[in-house]
């Protein structure tokens, strides 16, 4: 597995990975609500890092750097529990010393368990787009 910045050649496969992983994570939503163009819209201007094996993307993370806000962390559902999410977090600038925040849908129990295992703590809650979410923050050393 190689972790590196996203390159233009990665975009077609990442668009599909984004669509598939959201459908798997948010199974209660209709598949037609996901569009291949969502990746471009939702990650524009963000730091984007990809985990790849050969030419195949395994997952990606995108961060709004001015706020150290992790906007997306998605792993191919067929590749879960292989350390890909942990590797992507570790690749963030200053991961061990910088506090990063993210929102996680409350119903996404698998993601919440993963983030807790990586040292994130709950610092708030809210609602957006009809979904309850928890605001989580990494615990920098």
N, C-alpha and C positions, 0 to 999 in steps of 0.2 A: 504494500500500500504506500502510495506517495501522496503527501499533502503539499499543495501548492496553490498560488493564486489562480482564480478562474481565468481562463483564456477564451477568446472568441470561439475557438473550435469546440469548446465544451458546451456552448449554449444550447444547441438542439437537444442533446441528451439530458442536460440539467432541466430544461423546460418539462420534458416528459417525466423525469424523476420527481420534480416538484408536484406535478399533477397526481402521479400515482401515490406518492407518500402522503399527500394531504388526504386523498380519498381513503387510504388505509387508516390514518390517524383520526380522521373526522368522519367515521363511517355513517353517522347519522345525517350527514348532509347529502344532497343529491349530487351524483357524479357530474351532471350537466352544469353544475355551478362552477366547475373548474375549467379554465381555459389555458391553453399553452402559452398565451401571452402574459399570463399572470406573473410568471417568473420575472420577466423584464420590468414590468410595472412595479412589482413589490420589492425589487432589489436595486432599483436605480440609485446610483450615487453611493452605494454601500460597499464596504470592504467585503469581498467574496472570496472564500477559500473552498477548494474542492479536495476530496479524498478520491483517488483513482487507483484502479488496478488495471494496468495496461491502458487501454483507451476507454475503459468503462468507469463512469463515475459511480462511486459507492455512496456518496453523501456530500453535502455542502453546508456551509454556515455563511450567513450574511449579517453584517453588523453596521449599524449607524454609528460611526466613530465619534462624532461630536458628543454623544451622550453615552458612549460605551454600551449601547443597547443592542442586544442580540435579537435581531428581527426574525431570523429564520435559522433553524437547525434541522435539516432533514436527511434521513438515511434511507436508502433503498430498502423497502420492507423485507426483501429477500436476503438482506445482508445484516439484519439486526443482531445485536448482542455479540458483535465481533470487535468492539472497541473503537469503532469508527467515530461515533459521537464524541467520545472522550478525546480521541486524537485531534478532532477538529477544534474542540475547546482549547486544548493545549497549544494549538497553533496560533491562537489569538495573541496579538501584541501585549506583552506584559501580563499574561494570563495569571501568573502566581501573585502578582502585586497590584493588579488593577481590579476594581470592583465593576463587574458587568451586571447588567439587569436584563430581564426578559419577562414577557407575559406568557403564561401557559394556561390553556383552557382547563378549567377545573375538572372537566369530565375526562381529560386525557391522563388517566392514572399511570400509564406506562411512562409517559414523558415526565410526569411529576416525580415518580420514583427515580428515574434516571438523574434528573437535576439534583435531587436531594443527595443521591450517591456521589455527586460531583461537588458537594459542598455548598449548594445554593440554599438559601433560607428564605422563608416567606417574609416579605416586608410590606405587603399591601394586597388589596383585592379590588376588583371592579367588574364592570360589564361593558362589552363592546360587541356590536353586531349580533345582539341577542344571546351572547354567550357569557357566562361567568368565567372570570379568569383570576389567577393568582399572580401577583407581581413578585418575582423572585430576584434575589441578589446573590452574586458569588461572594464568598468569604475570602477576601485577599489575605495573604499572610502578613 
